[in-house]
Amino acid sequence: MEFLKAIFLGIIQGLTEFFPISSSAHLKLIKYIFNVDFGRDNILFDLVCHLGTILASIIFLRLEVKKIIKDKHSIFLFFVAILPLFFFYFFLKPYIVFFSDIFYLPFFLFFSSILLFYISKKDFKKQTIPYKKKIKDVFFIGIMQSLALLPGISRSASTISSAHIRGWDIKESIKFSFLLSIPTILGGSFLESFKIFLKKEPIEISYIPLVLAFIFSFGVGLLCIRYIFKIDSSKKLKPFAIYLLLLSFFSFIYININ
């Protein structure tokens, strides 16, 4: 049964990571609904699921990743985009822990929905050269990305919306969002792994469910990632906004009934 749970959650991670609907919210909500609990290894399990989809991102965006590695200015811009995350994580940790309670999940899903509705309805002034990224643009995107430390706020919805608000073309906004996810999630994974190592507590979960979750999140993620890059208009984000709105209502009712 534990193996089936791991496969199911790995599939959910792969399906939801590459759409602006918050994969972390889906993992949290599904665990709650089906009473799935890996004890103190919950964070480790989610970590492995995210590493699977990040590997899918790296493979799919490998040519873009190579370009960035060779360009010092691009590396600097990504560093600027990640900076706000450090402040939010280290200095606002008590608030993040407090709002991580599943009770607040519907409200953050609703917030993500509003973001997507906003950019799907409004026409923003486009940059003359949308690919010319400014420091103030990427810093603003980084601030918005930091909101995704709260389960239910979609990281990709926050970053895609903020980039588009700054005048970036929607396709470029999507590409930057998922390129930014690579160092962000890898860095977060390293930090969480280090914290697990420092605790020196034995891992209770079997390695087989972890491997299965990784394989399925990677495989399904690799199949799904291509579809987000087919979006060429912000108006095509509206279905995701509707989905998040419905999910926020459903989760609010379900959590409060139970």
Backbone as JSON, one array per atom type, in Angstrom:
{
  "sequence": "MEFLKAIFLGIIQGLTEFFPISSSAHLKLIKYIFNVDFGRDNILFDLVCHLGTILASIIFLRLEVKKIIKDKHSIFLFFVAILPLFFFYFFLKPYIVFFSDIFYLPFFLFFSSILLFYISKKDFKKQTIPYKKKIKDVFFIGIMQSLALLPGISRSASTISSAHIRGWDIKESIKFSFLLSIPTILGGSFLESFKIFLKKEPIEISYIPLVLAFIFSFGVGLLCIRYIFKIDSSKKLKPFAIYLLLLSFFSFIYININ",
  "N": [[0.82, -1.21, 0.0], [1.95, 1.23, 0.74], [3.72, 1.6, -1.34], [1.99, 2.05, -3.5], [0.81, 4.44, -2.71], [3.04, 6.12, -2.84], [3.6, 6.04, -5.59], [1.24, 7.16, -6.61], [1.28, 9.76, -5.47], [3.65, 10.67, -6.61], [2.89, 10.76, -9.29], [0.91, 12.75, -9.12], [2.52, 14.95, -8.39], [4.09, 15.16, -10.73], [2.09, 15.79, -12.58], [1.11, 18.25, -11.69], [3.2, 20.07, -11.22], [4.12, 21.5, -13.46], [2.2, 23.27, -14.21], [0.42, 26.27, -13.42], [-0.7, 25.75, -10.7], [0.04, 25.01, -8.18], [1.83, 22.57, -6.99], [2.7, 21.75, -4.48], [0.53, 22.36, -2.87], [-1.34, 20.55, -3.83], [-0.15, 18.09, -3.15], [-0.17, 18.33, -0.37], [-2.92, 18.59, 0.18], [-4.02, 16.21, -0.89], [-2.71, 14.29, 0.65], [-3.92, 14.91, 3.05], [-6.65, 14.38, 2.55], [-6.65, 11.62, 1.93], [-5.49, 10.64, 4.13], [-2.68, 10.22, 4.27], [0.4, 9.79, 5.66], [3.73, 10.26, 6.25], [5.03, 10.55, 8.56], [7.78, 11.92, 10.31], [9.18, 11.94, 8.01], [7.85, 13.25, 6.03], [8.62, 15.71, 4.85], [10.98, 14.93, 3.58], [9.94, 13.12, 1.71], [8.33, 14.79, 0.06], [10.36, 16.38, -0.9], [11.85, 14.6, -2.48], [9.96, 14.07, -4.47], [9.79, 16.62, -5.68], [12.4, 16.86, -6.62], [12.38, 15.02, -8.66], [10.72, 16.24, -10.61], [12.21, 18.52, -11.06], [14.49, 17.5, -12.26], [13.32, 16.73, -14.64], [12.74, 19.28, -15.64], [15.33, 20.3, -16.03], [16.3, 18.6, -18.02], [14.46, 19.08, -20.12], [14.84, 21.82, -20.53], [17.5, 22.01, -21.16], [19.17, 23.2, -23.14], [18.74, 25.93, -22.79], [19.62, 26.15, -20.17], [22.35, 25.61, -20.48], [23.12, 27.89, -21.92], [22.71, 29.89, -20.02], [24.54, 29.19, -18.0], [26.9, 29.81, -19.27], [26.84, 32.53, -19.44], [27.62, 35.28, -17.64], [26.12, 37.52, -16.88], [23.48, 36.61, -16.99], [23.56, 34.67, -14.99], [23.95, 36.33, -12.81], [21.5, 37.74, -12.81], [19.69, 35.71, -12.17], [20.6, 35.14, -9.64], [19.93, 37.52, -8.32], [17.17, 37.29, -8.48], [16.71, 35.19, -6.75], [17.51, 36.14, -4.29], [15.48, 37.53, -2.59], [14.16, 35.35, -1.55], [15.82, 34.22, 0.39], [15.67, 36.1, 2.46], [12.9, 36.0, 3.13], [12.7, 33.3, 3.89], [14.54, 32.9, 6.04], [14.13, 35.03, 7.85], [11.42, 35.32, 8.19], [10.47, 32.94, 9.02], [8.93, 31.92, 11.31], [6.34, 32.88, 10.71], [5.86, 31.66, 8.27], [5.79, 28.98, 9.02], [3.56, 29.07, 10.69], [1.45, 29.79, 8.91], [1.48, 27.59, 7.32], [-0.22, 25.69, 8.13], [-2.87, 23.51, 7.28], [-5.37, 24.66, 7.3], [-5.2, 27.21, 6.22], [-4.74, 26.79, 3.58], [-6.85, 26.85, 1.51], [-7.26, 29.62, 1.25], [-4.87, 30.59, 0.22], [-4.79, 29.25, -2.19], [-6.92, 30.5, -3.37], [-5.87, 33.07, -3.59], [-3.84, 32.62, -5.51], [-5.45, 32.0, -7.65], [-6.75, 34.46, -8.1], [-4.58, 36.0, -8.93], [-3.98, 34.82, -11.44], [-6.39, 35.23, -12.79], [-6.3, 37.99, -12.92], [-4.08, 38.61, -14.64], [-4.95, 37.35, -16.92], [-7.06, 38.81, -17.74], [-6.3, 41.46, -18.04], [-4.6, 43.86, -20.09], [-1.22, 44.39, -20.4], [1.36, 46.88, -20.57], [3.7, 46.28, -23.0], [7.19, 45.47, -23.06], [9.58, 47.03, -25.21], [11.68, 45.46, -26.04], [11.18, 42.44, -25.11], [12.88, 40.48, -24.11], [14.89, 41.68, -22.78], [16.05, 41.7, -19.79], [15.62, 43.36, -16.75], [17.23, 44.39, -13.69], [15.5, 45.29, -11.66], [13.16, 44.13, -12.5], [13.59, 41.31, -12.28], [14.08, 41.16, -9.57], [11.64, 41.9, -8.48], [10.13, 39.76, -9.42], [11.37, 37.78, -7.95], [10.58, 38.48, -5.35], [7.85, 37.98, -5.52], [7.98, 35.26, -6.02], [8.81, 34.34, -3.57], [6.53, 34.31, -2.05], [5.48, 31.86, -2.51], [6.45, 30.18, -0.62], [4.51, 29.68, 1.09], [2.23, 27.13, 1.38], [0.0, 26.49, -1.21], [0.04, 28.88, -2.51], [0.86, 29.28, -5.71], [4.02, 28.79, -7.11], [4.79, 29.06, -9.79], [2.58, 30.45, -10.82], [2.82, 32.86, -9.43], [5.35, 33.83, -10.3], [5.15, 33.86, -13.11], [2.98, 35.6, -13.44], [3.98, 37.98, -12.23], [6.18, 38.55, -13.89], [4.89, 38.99, -16.3], [3.33, 41.19, -15.65], [5.33, 43.05, -15.46], [5.77, 43.54, -18.08], [6.79, 41.57, -19.69], [6.79, 39.24, -22.38], [4.39, 36.59, -22.57], [5.27, 33.97, -23.1], [7.99, 34.18, -22.65], [7.9, 34.84, -19.99], [6.93, 32.47, -18.86], [9.02, 30.72, -19.52], [11.2, 31.87, -18.1], [10.24, 31.58, -15.52], [10.26, 28.78, -15.08], [12.92, 28.19, -15.5], [13.99, 29.6, -13.39], [13.0, 28.09, -11.34], [14.7, 25.94, -11.15], [17.36, 26.53, -9.85], [16.2, 27.49, -7.52], [14.6, 25.41, -6.33], [16.48, 23.37, -6.21], [18.33, 24.54, -4.48], [16.71, 24.86, -2.2], [16.18, 22.19, -1.69], [18.71, 21.22, -1.06], [19.17, 22.65, 1.3], [17.08, 21.7, 2.99], [17.77, 19.0, 3.03], [20.2, 19.13, 4.32], [19.39, 20.0, 6.83], [17.93, 17.77, 7.64], [20.0, 15.95, 7.78], [21.52, 17.06, 9.87], [19.87, 16.64, 12.04], [20.21, 13.99, 12.56], [18.52, 11.83, 12.74], [17.14, 8.59, 12.27], [15.99, 7.52, 9.04], [12.71, 6.71, 8.59], [10.96, 5.92, 6.59], [10.78, 3.57, 3.92], [13.27, 3.07, 1.36], [12.36, 2.36, -1.12], [9.67, 3.41, -1.7], [10.45, 6.1, -1.92], [12.14, 6.07, -4.14], [10.32, 5.21, -6.09], [8.48, 7.34, -6.06], [10.13, 9.38, -6.99], [10.81, 8.45, -9.59], [8.28, 8.34, -10.87], [7.34, 10.98, -10.61], [9.26, 12.29, -12.08], [9.0, 11.03, -14.65], [6.27, 11.5, -15.4], [6.29, 14.26, -15.17], [8.1, 14.96, -17.2], [6.6, 14.34, -19.42], [4.54, 16.18, -19.19], [5.6, 18.8, -19.1], [6.06, 19.99, -21.6], [3.6, 21.0, -22.41], [2.92, 23.35, -21.03], [4.54, 25.18, -22.24], [3.32, 25.65, -24.6], [1.52, 27.58, -24.3], [0.63, 30.68, -25.45], [-0.56, 33.04, -24.91], [-1.75, 35.22, -22.38], [-4.39, 34.98, -21.81], [-4.95, 32.32, -22.03], [-4.38, 31.3, -19.61], [-6.53, 31.45, -18.05], [-8.25, 29.1, -17.66], [-6.78, 27.72, -15.7], [-6.95, 29.49, -13.61], [-9.68, 29.35, -13.04], [-9.84, 26.67, -12.27], [-8.24, 26.7, -9.93], [-9.77, 28.38, -8.36], [-12.13, 26.88, -7.99], [-10.97, 24.69, -6.7], [-10.09, 25.92, -4.37], [-12.52, 26.54, -3.12], [-13.59, 23.96, -2.81], [-11.62, 22.75, -1.16], [-11.77, 24.38, 1.08], [-14.36, 23.84, 2.07], [-14.16, 21.04, 2.49], [-12.02, 20.79, 4.34], [-13.01, 22.21, 6.54], [-15.3, 20.79, 7.18], [-14.23, 18.42, 7.99]],
  "CA": [[0.0, 0.0, 0.0], [2.86, 2.38, 0.8], [4.28, 1.76, -2.68], [0.94, 2.64, -4.33], [0.69, 5.84, -2.28], [4.2, 6.83, -3.37], [3.41, 6.16, -7.04], [0.13, 8.09, -6.8], [1.75, 11.12, -5.15], [4.64, 11.01, -7.63], [2.12, 11.13, -10.49], [0.29, 14.05, -8.83], [3.59, 15.94, -8.48], [4.43, 15.32, -12.14], [0.97, 16.42, -13.29], [0.79, 19.61, -11.21], [4.37, 20.95, -11.1], [4.37, 22.33, -14.64], [1.06, 24.14, -14.46], [0.37, 27.23, -12.3], [-1.78, 25.33, -9.8], [0.68, 24.67, -6.91], [2.02, 21.13, -6.74], [2.82, 21.53, -3.03], [-0.83, 22.38, -2.33], [-1.99, 19.29, -4.2], [0.42, 17.03, -2.31], [-0.65, 18.53, 1.01], [-4.36, 18.34, 0.23], [-4.28, 14.79, -1.14], [-2.29, 13.58, 1.86], [-4.93, 15.17, 4.08], [-7.9, 13.7, 2.17], [-6.47, 10.17, 1.98], [-4.82, 10.32, 5.4], [-1.33, 9.72, 3.99], [1.35, 10.44, 6.56], [5.03, 9.59, 6.33], [5.63, 10.95, 9.83], [8.81, 12.96, 10.21], [9.77, 11.87, 6.67], [6.97, 13.95, 5.08], [9.41, 16.7, 4.11], [11.89, 14.17, 2.72], [9.16, 12.56, 0.61], [8.0, 15.9, -0.85], [11.64, 16.78, -1.47], [12.17, 13.64, -3.54], [8.99, 14.33, -5.55], [10.2, 17.85, -6.36], [13.65, 16.61, -7.33], [12.02, 14.32, -9.89], [10.24, 17.2, -11.61], [13.31, 19.43, -11.39], [15.31, 16.79, -13.26], [12.56, 16.85, -15.9], [12.95, 20.66, -16.09], [16.72, 20.43, -16.5], [16.42, 17.88, -19.3], [13.67, 19.77, -21.14], [15.4, 23.16, -20.76], [18.96, 21.85, -21.11], [19.86, 24.15, -24.02], [18.66, 27.23, -22.12], [20.48, 26.06, -18.98], [23.74, 25.74, -20.96], [23.33, 29.3, -22.28], [22.78, 30.67, -18.78], [25.8, 28.85, -17.33], [28.0, 30.46, -20.0], [26.62, 33.98, -19.44], [27.74, 35.81, -16.27], [25.02, 38.45, -16.6], [22.29, 35.79, -16.73], [23.76, 34.07, -13.66], [23.72, 37.42, -11.84], [20.06, 38.02, -12.76], [19.04, 34.63, -11.42], [21.01, 35.33, -8.24], [19.1, 38.62, -7.82], [15.8, 36.78, -8.36], [16.64, 34.26, -5.63], [17.83, 36.86, -3.06], [14.36, 37.75, -1.66], [13.79, 34.07, -0.94], [16.64, 34.06, 1.6], [15.1, 36.96, 3.5], [11.61, 35.45, 3.55], [12.87, 31.99, 4.52], [15.28, 32.94, 7.31], [13.65, 36.06, 8.78], [9.97, 35.22, 8.39], [10.21, 31.51, 9.21], [7.79, 31.63, 12.21], [5.08, 33.16, 10.02], [5.71, 30.63, 7.25], [5.36, 27.76, 9.74], [2.19, 29.3, 11.17], [0.5, 29.77, 7.79], [1.58, 26.31, 6.63], [-1.34, 24.86, 8.59], [-3.76, 23.24, 6.14], [-6.54, 25.53, 7.4], [-4.99, 28.41, 5.39], [-4.51, 26.37, 2.2], [-7.85, 27.37, 0.56], [-7.1, 31.07, 1.06], [-3.71, 30.8, -0.65], [-5.22, 28.79, -3.51], [-7.78, 31.58, -3.87], [-4.95, 34.15, -3.97], [-3.21, 32.22, -6.78], [-6.51, 32.11, -8.65], [-6.94, 35.89, -8.39], [-3.41, 36.42, -9.72], [-4.13, 34.35, -12.82], [-7.54, 35.95, -13.36], [-5.86, 39.37, -13.15], [-3.25, 38.75, -15.85], [-5.68, 36.84, -18.09], [-8.07, 39.8, -18.12], [-5.73, 42.8, -18.22], [-3.52, 44.03, -21.06], [-0.11, 45.14, -19.81], [2.27, 47.53, -21.51], [4.79, 45.36, -23.33], [8.51, 46.03, -23.27], [9.98, 47.06, -26.62], [12.47, 44.23, -26.2], [10.75, 41.65, -23.95], [13.93, 39.59, -23.62], [15.86, 42.47, -22.04], [15.64, 41.58, -18.39], [16.2, 44.37, -15.88], [17.43, 43.94, -12.31], [14.29, 45.56, -10.87], [12.16, 43.15, -12.92], [13.85, 39.98, -11.7], [13.96, 41.28, -8.11], [10.2, 41.87, -8.23], [9.73, 38.36, -9.64], [11.9, 37.05, -6.8], [9.71, 38.77, -4.2], [6.61, 37.24, -5.73], [8.28, 33.84, -5.88], [8.94, 34.06, -2.14], [5.2, 34.05, -1.5], [5.19, 30.44, -2.69], [6.86, 29.43, 0.57], [3.25, 29.33, 1.73], [1.55, 26.09, 0.59], [-1.25, 26.96, -1.81], [0.41, 29.94, -3.45], [1.62, 28.64, -6.78], [5.27, 29.46, -7.45], [4.78, 29.44, -11.21], [1.56, 31.49, -11.01], [3.39, 34.1, -8.89], [6.47, 34.32, -11.12], [4.64, 34.15, -14.46], [2.15, 36.81, -13.32], [4.81, 39.16, -11.95], [6.98, 38.85, -15.09], [3.97, 39.53, -17.31], [2.97, 42.53, -15.18], [6.48, 43.9, -15.78], [5.81, 43.77, -19.52], [7.41, 40.47, -20.42], [5.97, 38.36, -23.21], [3.93, 35.47, -21.74], [6.12, 32.78, -23.32], [9.26, 34.44, -21.95], [7.57, 34.78, -18.55], [6.84, 31.04, -18.51], [10.36, 30.13, -19.62], [12.0, 32.36, -16.99], [9.68, 30.99, -14.3], [10.71, 27.4, -14.89], [14.38, 28.22, -15.35], [14.23, 30.06, -12.02], [12.64, 27.01, -10.41], [15.81, 24.97, -11.03], [18.23, 26.85, -8.7], [15.37, 27.7, -6.32], [14.22, 24.13, -5.71], [17.72, 22.65, -5.88], [18.86, 25.18, -3.27], [15.84, 24.51, -1.09], [16.37, 20.76, -1.43], [19.99, 21.08, -0.36], [18.99, 23.18, 2.66], [16.25, 20.77, 3.76], [18.55, 17.76, 3.21], [21.22, 19.43, 5.32], [18.69, 20.04, 8.11], [17.61, 16.38, 7.98], [21.28, 15.34, 8.15], [21.93, 17.58, 11.17], [19.03, 16.04, 13.09], [20.79, 12.65, 12.8], [17.45, 10.88, 13.05], [17.04, 7.57, 11.23], [14.89, 7.66, 8.1], [11.77, 5.63, 8.87], [10.34, 5.47, 5.36], [11.6, 2.69, 3.08], [13.84, 3.76, 0.2], [11.62, 1.99, -2.34], [8.67, 4.44, -2.0], [11.13, 7.33, -2.34], [12.6, 5.84, -5.52], [9.12, 5.16, -6.94], [7.95, 8.71, -6.15], [11.05, 10.13, -7.85], [10.68, 7.97, -10.97], [6.99, 8.72, -11.45], [7.26, 12.45, -10.73], [10.14, 12.63, -13.2], [8.43, 10.55, -15.91], [5.03, 12.24, -15.7], [6.7, 15.65, -15.36], [8.73, 15.09, -18.51], [5.51, 14.3, -20.4], [3.65, 17.33, -19.01], [6.25, 20.11, -19.17], [5.97, 20.57, -22.94], [2.3, 21.63, -22.64], [2.9, 24.72, -20.5], [5.25, 26.05, -23.18], [2.47, 25.88, -25.76], [0.69, 28.75, -23.99], [1.19, 31.87, -26.12], [-1.36, 34.2, -24.54], [-2.12, 35.2, -20.96], [-5.8, 34.58, -21.72], [-4.99, 30.86, -21.92], [-4.16, 30.94, -18.21], [-7.83, 31.55, -17.36], [-8.74, 27.8, -17.15], [-6.06, 27.39, -14.46], [-7.53, 30.37, -12.58], [-10.98, 28.77, -12.69], [-9.56, 25.43, -11.54], [-7.78, 27.05, -8.59], [-10.92, 28.95, -7.64], [-12.97, 25.75, -7.6], [-10.22, 23.9, -5.72], [-10.07, 26.66, -3.1], [-13.84, 26.35, -2.51], [-13.7, 22.56, -2.4], [-10.73, 22.48, -0.02], [-12.3, 25.11, 2.25], [-15.5, 23.07, 2.58], [-13.71, 19.73, 2.96], [-11.19, 20.95, 5.55], [-13.84, 22.68, 7.66], [-16.22, 19.71, 7.55], [-13.46, 17.38, 8.66]],
  "C": [[0.86, 1.27, 0.0], [3.45, 2.67, -0.57], [3.27, 2.45, -3.6], [0.74, 4.11, -3.99], [1.82, 6.68, -2.87], [4.06, 7.06, -4.87], [2.34, 7.22, -7.34], [0.58, 9.53, -6.56], [2.81, 11.59, -6.13], [3.96, 11.46, -8.91], [1.48, 12.51, -10.3], [1.32, 15.17, -8.94], [3.94, 16.22, -9.94], [3.35, 16.04, -12.92], [0.81, 17.89, -12.93], [1.97, 20.58, -11.19], [4.47, 21.93, -12.26], [3.14, 23.09, -15.11], [0.92, 25.05, -13.24], [-0.77, 26.94, -11.32], [-1.25, 24.84, -8.45], [0.73, 23.17, -6.64], [2.09, 20.84, -5.24], [1.44, 21.51, -2.36], [-1.55, 21.07, -2.62], [-1.46, 18.13, -3.36], [-0.13, 17.11, -0.89], [-2.12, 18.15, 1.15], [-4.69, 16.86, 0.05], [-3.83, 13.94, 0.04], [-3.34, 13.72, 2.96], [-6.21, 14.37, 3.8], [-7.78, 12.19, 2.37], [-5.71, 9.69, 3.22], [-3.46, 9.64, 5.18], [-0.35, 10.49, 4.86], [2.63, 9.62, 6.65], [5.78, 10.01, 7.6], [6.65, 12.06, 9.64], [9.51, 12.94, 8.85], [8.89, 12.53, 5.6], [7.75, 14.93, 4.21], [10.35, 16.01, 3.14], [11.14, 13.63, 1.5], [8.82, 13.64, -0.42], [9.24, 16.38, -1.58], [12.0, 15.9, -2.66], [11.24, 13.83, -4.74], [9.39, 15.55, -6.37], [11.5, 17.66, -7.14], [13.39, 15.87, -8.64], [11.58, 15.28, -10.97], [11.31, 18.22, -11.98], [14.25, 18.79, -12.41], [14.63, 16.85, -14.62], [12.74, 18.24, -16.49], [14.33, 20.83, -16.7], [16.89, 19.77, -17.86], [15.68, 18.63, -20.41], [14.28, 21.12, -21.52], [16.92, 23.16, -20.83], [19.71, 22.85, -21.98], [19.87, 25.55, -23.39], [19.57, 27.26, -20.89], [21.94, 26.23, -19.37], [24.07, 27.19, -21.3], [23.53, 30.15, -21.03], [24.11, 30.45, -18.07], [26.98, 29.58, -17.97], [27.92, 31.99, -19.97], [26.6, 34.52, -18.01], [26.58, 36.73, -15.9], [23.74, 37.68, -16.27], [22.37, 35.15, -15.34], [23.48, 35.11, -12.58], [22.23, 37.72, -11.69], [19.31, 36.95, -11.98], [19.38, 34.71, -9.94], [20.15, 36.42, -7.59], [17.67, 38.13, -7.58], [15.63, 35.87, -7.15], [16.84, 34.97, -4.28], [16.64, 37.05, -2.1], [13.94, 36.49, -0.91], [14.54, 33.83, 0.36], [16.05, 34.86, 2.75], [13.81, 36.37, 4.04], [11.78, 34.16, 4.34], [13.48, 32.11, 5.92], [14.69, 33.92, 8.33], [12.15, 35.98, 9.06], [9.53, 33.78, 8.62], [9.04, 31.23, 10.15], [6.44, 31.84, 11.55], [4.8, 32.11, 8.96], [5.2, 29.33, 7.88], [3.91, 27.89, 10.18], [1.17, 29.15, 10.04], [0.58, 28.49, 6.95], [0.51, 25.32, 7.09], [-2.35, 24.71, 7.45], [-5.02, 24.1, 6.16], [-6.43, 26.72, 6.44], [-4.85, 28.07, 3.9], [-5.55, 26.92, 1.21], [-7.68, 28.85, 0.25], [-5.94, 31.38, 0.12], [-3.99, 30.3, -2.07], [-6.08, 29.87, -4.17], [-6.92, 32.76, -4.35], [-4.3, 33.85, -5.32], [-4.21, 32.35, -7.93], [-6.72, 33.56, -9.08], [-5.8, 36.43, -9.24], [-3.59, 36.06, -11.19], [-5.31, 35.01, -13.51], [-7.11, 37.36, -13.77], [-5.07, 39.49, -14.45], [-3.95, 38.21, -17.09], [-6.69, 37.85, -18.61], [-7.46, 41.13, -18.58], [-4.63, 42.8, -19.28], [-2.44, 44.91, -20.44], [0.75, 45.75, -20.91], [3.47, 46.63, -21.74], [6.11, 46.11, -23.47], [8.82, 46.02, -24.77], [10.79, 45.82, -26.96], [12.14, 43.35, -24.99], [11.83, 40.78, -23.35], [15.01, 40.34, -22.85], [15.43, 42.52, -20.58], [16.37, 42.61, -17.54], [16.28, 43.84, -14.45], [16.16, 44.15, -11.49], [13.16, 44.59, -11.24], [12.36, 41.82, -12.21], [13.77, 40.02, -10.17], [12.48, 41.22, -7.7], [9.66, 40.45, -8.39], [10.17, 37.5, -8.46], [11.06, 37.25, -5.55], [8.41, 37.97, -4.31], [6.81, 35.74, -5.59], [8.32, 33.44, -4.4], [7.6, 33.78, -1.47], [4.85, 32.57, -1.56], [5.76, 29.57, -1.58], [5.62, 29.0, 1.36], [2.5, 28.32, 0.86], [0.19, 26.58, 0.09], [-1.01, 28.11, -2.75], [1.33, 29.3, -4.49], [2.86, 29.44, -7.14], [5.24, 29.94, -8.9], [3.73, 30.51, -11.49], [2.1, 32.85, -10.55], [4.45, 34.68, -9.82], [6.02, 34.67, -12.54], [3.84, 35.45, -14.44], [3.01, 38.05, -13.14], [5.67, 39.54, -13.16], [6.1, 39.5, -16.16], [3.53, 40.94, -16.94], [4.08, 43.53, -15.5], [6.66, 44.1, -17.28], [6.47, 42.67, -20.32], [6.37, 39.72, -21.23], [5.61, 37.11, -22.39], [4.8, 34.23, -21.89], [7.46, 32.95, -22.61], [9.06, 34.39, -20.44], [7.55, 33.33, -18.07], [8.23, 30.41, -18.5], [11.23, 30.57, -18.44], [11.54, 31.73, -15.67], [10.23, 29.59, -14.05], [12.23, 27.27, -14.86], [14.74, 28.64, -13.92], [13.93, 28.96, -11.0], [13.8, 26.05, -10.17], [16.74, 25.32, -9.86], [17.44, 27.01, -7.4], [15.09, 26.38, -5.6], [15.45, 23.3, -5.37], [18.33, 23.21, -4.6], [18.04, 24.82, -2.04], [15.99, 23.05, -0.7], [17.66, 20.5, -0.67], [19.86, 21.52, 1.09], [18.19, 22.21, 3.53], [16.99, 19.46, 4.02], [19.6, 17.95, 4.3], [20.6, 19.44, 6.72], [18.33, 18.63, 8.59], [18.87, 15.67, 8.46], [21.72, 15.77, 9.55], [21.12, 16.97, 12.32], [19.52, 14.65, 13.49], [19.73, 11.64, 13.26], [17.36, 9.85, 11.93], [15.83, 7.8, 10.33], [13.97, 6.45, 8.25], [11.15, 5.06, 7.6], [11.31, 4.59, 4.57], [12.12, 3.47, 1.87], [13.05, 3.47, -1.08], [10.51, 2.99, -2.67], [9.3, 5.75, -2.48], [11.58, 7.22, -3.79], [11.41, 5.85, -6.48], [8.54, 6.56, -7.14], [8.81, 9.55, -7.09], [10.85, 9.75, -9.31], [9.38, 8.45, -11.61], [6.82, 10.23, -11.57], [8.11, 12.92, -11.9], [9.49, 12.26, -14.53], [7.2, 11.32, -16.33], [5.35, 13.71, -15.95], [7.29, 15.9, -16.73], [7.69, 15.07, -19.62], [4.68, 15.58, -20.37], [4.3, 18.68, -19.31], [6.09, 20.78, -20.53], [4.66, 21.36, -23.14], [2.23, 23.06, -22.11], [3.58, 25.68, -21.47], [4.48, 26.27, -24.48], [1.54, 27.07, -25.53], [1.34, 30.0, -24.58], [0.38, 33.14, -25.83], [-1.77, 34.09, -23.08], [-3.58, 34.78, -20.77], [-5.95, 33.07, -21.56], [-4.69, 30.37, -20.51], [-5.48, 30.95, -17.42], [-8.36, 30.2, -16.87], [-8.06, 27.38, -15.84], [-6.6, 28.23, -13.3], [-8.86, 29.81, -12.1], [-10.79, 27.5, -11.85], [-9.14, 25.73, -10.1], [-8.91, 27.62, -7.73], [-11.83, 27.83, -7.13], [-12.29, 24.89, -6.53], [-10.19, 24.59, -4.36], [-11.41, 26.5, -2.37], [-14.0, 24.93, -1.98], [-12.88, 22.29, -1.14], [-11.22, 23.18, 1.24], [-13.44, 24.32, 2.89], [-15.03, 21.76, 3.2], [-12.94, 19.84, 4.28], [-12.04, 21.34, 6.76], [-14.87, 21.64, 8.1], [-15.5, 18.66, 8.37], [-12.63, 17.92, 9.83]]
}
